[in-house]
């Protein structure tokens, strides 16, 4: 081997190591970002259940939209009206009968413990059924195996509870 081949091989090895290190760090940052968004979404959900007005103000700048929860008959509604749960970007929130195991609880005996999941990216919101016995419905259509992309004003039904999506327009 001549010196040129050795130097070229060393250069390729150094570049490969640098690219691998860069991609690994980007992946770790991405994983940390997802973890942070999940933790933030869970904190929003907890605050919504205890102090809805504060949660609204906290979530306004970052939320993709809101789920307006119309509880079934017999479930008390606050003086402020139906709950509005913020949907942060890049998150996944589980809807169900009680928290935990659900992130957002609805006072509905017809809902499963982990009934459906609401997920979002930076501009869209999706719903998926988590195998609930009574199913998950969007505008009177049953959600099957794949998540359904929601539009502004869509109504999601879990058990006897209706959740209406309000998207922020940008």
mmCIF file of the C-alpha atoms, coordinates in Angstrom:
data_MODEL
# 
_entry.id   MODEL 
# 
loop_
_atom_site.group_PDB 
_atom_site.id 
_atom_site.type_symbol 
_atom_site.label_atom_id 
_atom_site.label_alt_id 
_atom_site.label_comp_id 
_atom_site.label_asym_id 
_atom_site.label_entity_id 
_atom_site.label_seq_id 
_atom_site.pdbx_PDB_ins_code 
_atom_site.Cartn_x 
_atom_site.Cartn_y 
_atom_site.Cartn_z 
_atom_site.occupancy 
_atom_site.B_iso_or_equiv 
_atom_site.pdbx_formal_charge 
_atom_site.auth_seq_id 
_atom_site.auth_comp_id 
_atom_site.auth_asym_id 
_atom_site.auth_atom_id 
_atom_site.pdbx_PDB_model_num 
ATOM 1   C CA . UNK A 1 1   ? 0.000   0.000  0.000  1.00 0.00 ? 1   UNK A CA 1 
ATOM 2   C CA . UNK A 1 2   ? 1.232   3.440  -0.759 1.00 0.00 ? 2   UNK A CA 1 
ATOM 3   C CA . UNK A 1 3   ? 0.953   6.439  1.572  1.00 0.00 ? 3   UNK A CA 1 
ATOM 4   C CA . UNK A 1 4   ? -1.949  7.935  -0.399 1.00 0.00 ? 4   UNK A CA 1 
ATOM 5   C CA . UNK A 1 5   ? -4.134  4.867  0.136  1.00 0.00 ? 5   UNK A CA 1 
ATOM 6   C CA . UNK A 1 6   ? -3.296  4.812  3.859  1.00 0.00 ? 6   UNK A CA 1 
ATOM 7   C CA . UNK A 1 7   ? -4.157  8.501  4.247  1.00 0.00 ? 7   UNK A CA 1 
ATOM 8   C CA . UNK A 1 8   ? -7.376  8.071  2.276  1.00 0.00 ? 8   UNK A CA 1 
ATOM 9   C CA . UNK A 1 9   ? -8.404  5.084  4.445  1.00 0.00 ? 9   UNK A CA 1 
ATOM 10  C CA . UNK A 1 10  ? -7.649  7.057  7.613  1.00 0.00 ? 10  UNK A CA 1 
ATOM 11  C CA . UNK A 1 11  ? -9.634  10.036 6.327  1.00 0.00 ? 11  UNK A CA 1 
ATOM 12  C CA . UNK A 1 12  ? -12.640 7.837  5.502  1.00 0.00 ? 12  UNK A CA 1 
ATOM 13  C CA . UNK A 1 13  ? -12.453 6.241  8.967  1.00 0.00 ? 13  UNK A CA 1 
ATOM 14  C CA . UNK A 1 14  ? -12.342 9.652  10.661 1.00 0.00 ? 14  UNK A CA 1 
ATOM 15  C CA . UNK A 1 15  ? -15.280 10.921 8.583  1.00 0.00 ? 15  UNK A CA 1 
ATOM 16  C CA . UNK A 1 16  ? -17.282 7.752  9.286  1.00 0.00 ? 16  UNK A CA 1 
ATOM 17  C CA . UNK A 1 17  ? -16.656 8.146  13.026 1.00 0.00 ? 17  UNK A CA 1 
ATOM 18  C CA . UNK A 1 18  ? -17.655 11.813 12.934 1.00 0.00 ? 18  UNK A CA 1 
ATOM 19  C CA . UNK A 1 19  ? -20.866 11.123 11.008 1.00 0.00 ? 19  UNK A CA 1 
ATOM 20  C CA . UNK A 1 20  ? -21.748 8.227  13.334 1.00 0.00 ? 20  UNK A CA 1 
ATOM 21  C CA . UNK A 1 21  ? -21.173 10.418 16.414 1.00 0.00 ? 21  UNK A CA 1 
ATOM 22  C CA . UNK A 1 22  ? -23.262 13.218 14.907 1.00 0.00 ? 22  UNK A CA 1 
ATOM 23  C CA . UNK A 1 23  ? -26.174 10.936 14.009 1.00 0.00 ? 23  UNK A CA 1 
ATOM 24  C CA . UNK A 1 24  ? -26.054 9.245  17.424 1.00 0.00 ? 24  UNK A CA 1 
ATOM 25  C CA . UNK A 1 25  ? -26.203 12.602 19.194 1.00 0.00 ? 25  UNK A CA 1 
ATOM 26  C CA . UNK A 1 26  ? -29.122 13.722 16.977 1.00 0.00 ? 26  UNK A CA 1 
ATOM 27  C CA . UNK A 1 27  ? -30.975 10.503 17.789 1.00 0.00 ? 27  UNK A CA 1 
ATOM 28  C CA . UNK A 1 28  ? -30.411 10.971 21.519 1.00 0.00 ? 28  UNK A CA 1 
ATOM 29  C CA . UNK A 1 29  ? -31.604 14.575 21.300 1.00 0.00 ? 29  UNK A CA 1 
ATOM 30  C CA . UNK A 1 30  ? -34.694 13.441 19.379 1.00 0.00 ? 30  UNK A CA 1 
ATOM 31  C CA . UNK A 1 31  ? -35.452 10.759 21.981 1.00 0.00 ? 31  UNK A CA 1 
ATOM 32  C CA . UNK A 1 32  ? -35.005 13.284 24.805 1.00 0.00 ? 32  UNK A CA 1 
ATOM 33  C CA . UNK A 1 33  ? -37.288 15.735 22.973 1.00 0.00 ? 33  UNK A CA 1 
ATOM 34  C CA . UNK A 1 34  ? -40.016 13.083 22.650 1.00 0.00 ? 34  UNK A CA 1 
ATOM 35  C CA . UNK A 1 35  ? -39.629 12.162 26.321 1.00 0.00 ? 35  UNK A CA 1 
ATOM 36  C CA . UNK A 1 36  ? -39.847 15.833 27.321 1.00 0.00 ? 36  UNK A CA 1 
ATOM 37  C CA . UNK A 1 37  ? -42.979 16.366 25.191 1.00 0.00 ? 37  UNK A CA 1 
ATOM 38  C CA . UNK A 1 38  ? -44.604 13.297 26.752 1.00 0.00 ? 38  UNK A CA 1 
ATOM 39  C CA . UNK A 1 39  ? -43.814 14.530 30.275 1.00 0.00 ? 39  UNK A CA 1 
ATOM 40  C CA . UNK A 1 40  ? -45.130 17.973 29.389 1.00 0.00 ? 40  UNK A CA 1 
ATOM 41  C CA . UNK A 1 41  ? -48.350 16.491 28.000 1.00 0.00 ? 41  UNK A CA 1 
ATOM 42  C CA . UNK A 1 42  ? -48.850 14.456 31.187 1.00 0.00 ? 42  UNK A CA 1 
ATOM 43  C CA . UNK A 1 43  ? -48.332 17.562 33.312 1.00 0.00 ? 43  UNK A CA 1 
ATOM 44  C CA . UNK A 1 44  ? -50.928 19.408 31.186 1.00 0.00 ? 44  UNK A CA 1 
ATOM 45  C CA . UNK A 1 45  ? -53.375 16.562 31.708 1.00 0.00 ? 45  UNK A CA 1 
ATOM 46  C CA . UNK A 1 46  ? -52.869 16.615 35.489 1.00 0.00 ? 46  UNK A CA 1 
ATOM 47  C CA . UNK A 1 47  ? -53.246 20.393 35.663 1.00 0.00 ? 47  UNK A CA 1 
ATOM 48  C CA . UNK A 1 48  ? -56.412 20.265 33.533 1.00 0.00 ? 48  UNK A CA 1 
ATOM 49  C CA . UNK A 1 49  ? -58.008 17.913 36.064 1.00 0.00 ? 49  UNK A CA 1 
ATOM 50  C CA . UNK A 1 50  ? -57.115 20.148 39.035 1.00 0.00 ? 50  UNK A CA 1 
ATOM 51  C CA . UNK A 1 51  ? -57.042 23.727 37.724 1.00 0.00 ? 51  UNK A CA 1 
ATOM 52  C CA . UNK A 1 52  ? -58.580 24.114 34.244 1.00 0.00 ? 52  UNK A CA 1 
ATOM 53  C CA . UNK A 1 53  ? -58.205 27.910 34.031 1.00 0.00 ? 53  UNK A CA 1 
ATOM 54  C CA . UNK A 1 54  ? -54.478 27.753 34.774 1.00 0.00 ? 54  UNK A CA 1 
ATOM 55  C CA . UNK A 1 55  ? -54.024 24.913 32.278 1.00 0.00 ? 55  UNK A CA 1 
ATOM 56  C CA . UNK A 1 56  ? -55.694 26.969 29.544 1.00 0.00 ? 56  UNK A CA 1 
ATOM 57  C CA . UNK A 1 57  ? -53.322 29.903 30.060 1.00 0.00 ? 57  UNK A CA 1 
ATOM 58  C CA . UNK A 1 58  ? -50.311 27.614 30.288 1.00 0.00 ? 58  UNK A CA 1 
ATOM 59  C CA . UNK A 1 59  ? -51.101 25.735 27.085 1.00 0.00 ? 59  UNK A CA 1 
ATOM 60  C CA . UNK A 1 60  ? -52.260 28.528 24.778 1.00 0.00 ? 60  UNK A CA 1 
ATOM 61  C CA . UNK A 1 61  ? -48.877 29.386 23.251 1.00 0.00 ? 61  UNK A CA 1 
ATOM 62  C CA . UNK A 1 62  ? -47.885 25.815 22.382 1.00 0.00 ? 62  UNK A CA 1 
ATOM 63  C CA . UNK A 1 63  ? -51.093 23.823 21.914 1.00 0.00 ? 63  UNK A CA 1 
ATOM 64  C CA . UNK A 1 64  ? -52.079 22.453 18.510 1.00 0.00 ? 64  UNK A CA 1 
ATOM 65  C CA . UNK A 1 65  ? -55.686 22.677 19.666 1.00 0.00 ? 65  UNK A CA 1 
ATOM 66  C CA . UNK A 1 66  ? -58.103 21.602 22.378 1.00 0.00 ? 66  UNK A CA 1 
ATOM 67  C CA . UNK A 1 67  ? -60.468 18.757 23.126 1.00 0.00 ? 67  UNK A CA 1 
ATOM 68  C CA . UNK A 1 68  ? -63.721 20.128 24.498 1.00 0.00 ? 68  UNK A CA 1 
ATOM 69  C CA . UNK A 1 69  ? -65.102 17.353 26.695 1.00 0.00 ? 69  UNK A CA 1 
ATOM 70  C CA . UNK A 1 70  ? -68.875 17.079 26.986 1.00 0.00 ? 70  UNK A CA 1 
ATOM 71  C CA . UNK A 1 71  ? -69.314 14.708 29.923 1.00 0.00 ? 71  UNK A CA 1 
ATOM 72  C CA . UNK A 1 72  ? -72.300 12.345 29.951 1.00 0.00 ? 72  UNK A CA 1 
ATOM 73  C CA . UNK A 1 73  ? -75.435 13.189 31.943 1.00 0.00 ? 73  UNK A CA 1 
ATOM 74  C CA . UNK A 1 74  ? -74.980 12.886 35.681 1.00 0.00 ? 74  UNK A CA 1 
ATOM 75  C CA . UNK A 1 75  ? -71.341 14.000 35.665 1.00 0.00 ? 75  UNK A CA 1 
ATOM 76  C CA . UNK A 1 76  ? -70.959 17.438 37.270 1.00 0.00 ? 76  UNK A CA 1 
ATOM 77  C CA . UNK A 1 77  ? -69.809 20.261 34.977 1.00 0.00 ? 77  UNK A CA 1 
ATOM 78  C CA . UNK A 1 78  ? -67.847 23.193 36.394 1.00 0.00 ? 78  UNK A CA 1 
ATOM 79  C CA . UNK A 1 79  ? -69.205 26.735 36.372 1.00 0.00 ? 79  UNK A CA 1 
ATOM 80  C CA . UNK A 1 80  ? -66.786 27.504 33.513 1.00 0.00 ? 80  UNK A CA 1 
ATOM 81  C CA . UNK A 1 81  ? -68.549 24.962 31.287 1.00 0.00 ? 81  UNK A CA 1 
ATOM 82  C CA . UNK A 1 82  ? -67.109 21.890 29.578 1.00 0.00 ? 82  UNK A CA 1 
ATOM 83  C CA . UNK A 1 83  ? -63.450 21.033 30.156 1.00 0.00 ? 83  UNK A CA 1 
ATOM 84  C CA . UNK A 1 84  ? -61.019 22.129 27.463 1.00 0.00 ? 84  UNK A CA 1 
ATOM 85  C CA . UNK A 1 85  ? -57.936 19.931 27.367 1.00 0.00 ? 85  UNK A CA 1 
ATOM 86  C CA . UNK A 1 86  ? -54.951 21.363 25.484 1.00 0.00 ? 86  UNK A CA 1 
ATOM 87  C CA . UNK A 1 87  ? -53.223 19.128 22.961 1.00 0.00 ? 87  UNK A CA 1 
ATOM 88  C CA . UNK A 1 88  ? -49.502 19.890 22.928 1.00 0.00 ? 88  UNK A CA 1 
ATOM 89  C CA . UNK A 1 89  ? -47.567 19.260 19.701 1.00 0.00 ? 89  UNK A CA 1 
ATOM 90  C CA . UNK A 1 90  ? -45.765 15.937 19.256 1.00 0.00 ? 90  UNK A CA 1 
ATOM 91  C CA . UNK A 1 91  ? -47.492 14.109 22.068 1.00 0.00 ? 91  UNK A CA 1 
ATOM 92  C CA . UNK A 1 92  ? -49.743 11.125 22.766 1.00 0.00 ? 92  UNK A CA 1 
ATOM 93  C CA . UNK A 1 93  ? -52.446 11.253 25.447 1.00 0.00 ? 93  UNK A CA 1 
ATOM 94  C CA . UNK A 1 94  ? -54.535 8.272  26.516 1.00 0.00 ? 94  UNK A CA 1 
ATOM 95  C CA . UNK A 1 95  ? -58.234 8.876  27.199 1.00 0.00 ? 95  UNK A CA 1 
ATOM 96  C CA . UNK A 1 96  ? -60.098 6.636  29.600 1.00 0.00 ? 96  UNK A CA 1 
ATOM 97  C CA . UNK A 1 97  ? -62.358 6.150  32.563 1.00 0.00 ? 97  UNK A CA 1 
ATOM 98  C CA . UNK A 1 98  ? -59.830 7.063  35.257 1.00 0.00 ? 98  UNK A CA 1 
ATOM 99  C CA . UNK A 1 99  ? -56.373 8.507  35.668 1.00 0.00 ? 99  UNK A CA 1 
ATOM 100 C CA . UNK A 1 100 ? -54.146 6.556  35.924 1.00 0.00 ? 100 UNK A CA 1 
ATOM 101 C CA . UNK A 1 101 ? -53.912 4.535  33.702 1.00 0.00 ? 101 UNK A CA 1 
ATOM 102 C CA . UNK A 1 102 ? -55.408 7.191  31.395 1.00 0.00 ? 102 UNK A CA 1 
ATOM 103 C CA . UNK A 1 103 ? -53.742 10.578 31.009 1.00 0.00 ? 103 UNK A CA 1 
ATOM 104 C CA . UNK A 1 104 ? -57.115 12.293 30.591 1.00 0.00 ? 104 UNK A CA 1 
ATOM 105 C CA . UNK A 1 105 ? -60.016 10.877 32.550 1.00 0.00 ? 105 UNK A CA 1 
ATOM 106 C CA . UNK A 1 106 ? -63.691 11.099 31.669 1.00 0.00 ? 106 UNK A CA 1 
ATOM 107 C CA . UNK A 1 107 ? -66.352 10.333 34.250 1.00 0.00 ? 107 UNK A CA 1 
ATOM 108 C CA . UNK A 1 108 ? -68.006 7.712  32.095 1.00 0.00 ? 108 UNK A CA 1 
ATOM 109 C CA . UNK A 1 109 ? -68.696 4.121  33.141 1.00 0.00 ? 109 UNK A CA 1 
ATOM 110 C CA . UNK A 1 110 ? -69.149 3.176  29.460 1.00 0.00 ? 110 UNK A CA 1 
ATOM 111 C CA . UNK A 1 111 ? -65.543 4.146  28.685 1.00 0.00 ? 111 UNK A CA 1 
ATOM 112 C CA . UNK A 1 112 ? -62.695 1.660  29.090 1.00 0.00 ? 112 UNK A CA 1 
ATOM 113 C CA . UNK A 1 113 ? -59.832 2.324  31.494 1.00 0.00 ? 113 UNK A CA 1 
ATOM 114 C CA . UNK A 1 114 ? -57.596 2.959  28.442 1.00 0.00 ? 114 UNK A CA 1 
ATOM 115 C CA . UNK A 1 115 ? -60.131 3.662  25.722 1.00 0.00 ? 115 UNK A CA 1 
ATOM 116 C CA . UNK A 1 116 ? -58.463 5.754  23.010 1.00 0.00 ? 116 UNK A CA 1 
ATOM 117 C CA . UNK A 1 117 ? -55.318 7.767  22.330 1.00 0.00 ? 117 UNK A CA 1 
ATOM 118 C CA . UNK A 1 118 ? -55.051 11.268 20.957 1.00 0.00 ? 118 UNK A CA 1 
ATOM 119 C CA . UNK A 1 119 ? -51.739 12.024 19.280 1.00 0.00 ? 119 UNK A CA 1 
ATOM 120 C CA . UNK A 1 120 ? -50.418 15.066 17.495 1.00 0.00 ? 120 UNK A CA 1 
ATOM 121 C CA . UNK A 1 121 ? -47.580 16.325 15.417 1.00 0.00 ? 121 UNK A CA 1 
ATOM 122 C CA . UNK A 1 122 ? -46.907 20.028 14.984 1.00 0.00 ? 122 UNK A CA 1 
ATOM 123 C CA . UNK A 1 123 ? -50.117 20.669 13.021 1.00 0.00 ? 123 UNK A CA 1 
ATOM 124 C CA . UNK A 1 124 ? -52.363 17.570 12.993 1.00 0.00 ? 124 UNK A CA 1 
ATOM 125 C CA . UNK A 1 125 ? -54.290 15.558 15.553 1.00 0.00 ? 125 UNK A CA 1 
ATOM 126 C CA . UNK A 1 126 ? -55.072 11.837 15.331 1.00 0.00 ? 126 UNK A CA 1 
ATOM 127 C CA . UNK A 1 127 ? -57.240 9.424  17.318 1.00 0.00 ? 127 UNK A CA 1 
ATOM 128 C CA . UNK A 1 128 ? -56.788 5.677  17.646 1.00 0.00 ? 128 UNK A CA 1 
ATOM 129 C CA . UNK A 1 129 ? -58.878 3.078  19.413 1.00 0.00 ? 129 UNK A CA 1 
ATOM 130 C CA . UNK A 1 130 ? -57.029 1.075  22.061 1.00 0.00 ? 130 UNK A CA 1 
ATOM 131 C CA . UNK A 1 131 ? -59.232 -2.014 21.793 1.00 0.00 ? 131 UNK A CA 1 
ATOM 132 C CA . UNK A 1 132 ? -62.159 -0.573 23.732 1.00 0.00 ? 132 UNK A CA 1 
ATOM 133 C CA . UNK A 1 133 ? -65.195 -2.836 23.993 1.00 0.00 ? 133 UNK A CA 1 
ATOM 134 C CA . UNK A 1 134 ? -67.609 -0.041 23.017 1.00 0.00 ? 134 UNK A CA 1 
ATOM 135 C CA . UNK A 1 135 ? -65.321 1.288  20.300 1.00 0.00 ? 135 UNK A CA 1 
ATOM 136 C CA . UNK A 1 136 ? -64.161 4.767  19.458 1.00 0.00 ? 136 UNK A CA 1 
ATOM 137 C CA . UNK A 1 137 ? -66.183 6.847  17.013 1.00 0.00 ? 137 UNK A CA 1 
ATOM 138 C CA . UNK A 1 138 ? -65.434 9.941  14.919 1.00 0.00 ? 138 UNK A CA 1 
ATOM 139 C CA . UNK A 1 139 ? -68.484 11.723 13.526 1.00 0.00 ? 139 UNK A CA 1 
ATOM 140 C CA . UNK A 1 140 ? -70.561 8.502  13.852 1.00 0.00 ? 140 UNK A CA 1 
ATOM 141 C CA . UNK A 1 141 ? -67.910 6.383  12.049 1.00 0.00 ? 141 UNK A CA 1 
ATOM 142 C CA . UNK A 1 142 ? -66.120 3.677  14.018 1.00 0.00 ? 142 UNK A CA 1 
ATOM 143 C CA . UNK A 1 143 ? -62.337 4.005  14.285 1.00 0.00 ? 143 UNK A CA 1 
ATOM 144 C CA . UNK A 1 144 ? -60.812 0.754  13.078 1.00 0.00 ? 144 UNK A CA 1 
ATOM 145 C CA . UNK A 1 145 ? -57.223 -0.499 13.282 1.00 0.00 ? 145 UNK A CA 1 
ATOM 146 C CA . UNK A 1 146 ? -55.426 2.611  11.972 1.00 0.00 ? 146 UNK A CA 1 
ATOM 147 C CA . UNK A 1 147 ? -55.408 6.072  13.559 1.00 0.00 ? 147 UNK A CA 1 
ATOM 148 C CA . UNK A 1 148 ? -57.784 8.634  12.050 1.00 0.00 ? 148 UNK A CA 1 
ATOM 149 C CA . UNK A 1 149 ? -56.661 12.186 11.309 1.00 0.00 ? 149 UNK A CA 1 
ATOM 150 C CA . UNK A 1 150 ? -59.069 14.661 12.860 1.00 0.00 ? 150 UNK A CA 1 
ATOM 151 C CA . UNK A 1 151 ? -60.274 17.957 11.425 1.00 0.00 ? 151 UNK A CA 1 
ATOM 152 C CA . UNK A 1 152 ? -61.417 21.059 13.271 1.00 0.00 ? 152 UNK A CA 1 
ATOM 153 C CA . UNK A 1 153 ? -64.895 20.461 14.700 1.00 0.00 ? 153 UNK A CA 1 
ATOM 154 C CA . UNK A 1 154 ? -64.747 16.640 14.516 1.00 0.00 ? 154 UNK A CA 1 
ATOM 155 C CA . UNK A 1 155 ? -66.530 14.872 17.371 1.00 0.00 ? 155 UNK A CA 1 
ATOM 156 C CA . UNK A 1 156 ? -64.892 11.841 18.979 1.00 0.00 ? 156 UNK A CA 1 
ATOM 157 C CA . UNK A 1 157 ? -67.146 9.592  21.047 1.00 0.00 ? 157 UNK A CA 1 
ATOM 158 C CA . UNK A 1 158 ? -65.822 7.248  23.728 1.00 0.00 ? 158 UNK A CA 1 
ATOM 159 C CA . UNK A 1 159 ? -68.485 5.525  25.791 1.00 0.00 ? 159 UNK A CA 1 
ATOM 160 C CA . UNK A 1 160 ? -71.164 8.188  26.322 1.00 0.00 ? 160 UNK A CA 1 
ATOM 161 C CA . UNK A 1 161 ? -68.675 11.066 26.286 1.00 0.00 ? 161 UNK A CA 1 
ATOM 162 C CA . UNK A 1 162 ? -68.291 13.369 23.314 1.00 0.00 ? 162 UNK A CA 1 
ATOM 163 C CA . UNK A 1 163 ? -65.063 15.251 22.693 1.00 0.00 ? 163 UNK A CA 1 
ATOM 164 C CA . UNK A 1 164 ? -65.020 18.009 20.079 1.00 0.00 ? 164 UNK A CA 1 
ATOM 165 C CA . UNK A 1 165 ? -61.708 19.062 18.519 1.00 0.00 ? 165 UNK A CA 1 
ATOM 166 C CA . UNK A 1 166 ? -60.884 22.755 18.263 1.00 0.00 ? 166 UNK A CA 1 
ATOM 167 C CA . UNK A 1 167 ? -57.739 23.301 16.209 1.00 0.00 ? 167 UNK A CA 1 
ATOM 168 C CA . UNK A 1 168 ? -55.743 26.499 16.319 1.00 0.00 ? 168 UNK A CA 1 
ATOM 169 C CA . UNK A 1 169 ? -55.592 28.162 12.936 1.00 0.00 ? 169 UNK A CA 1 
ATOM 170 C CA . UNK A 1 170 ? -52.203 29.533 12.003 1.00 0.00 ? 170 UNK A CA 1 
# 
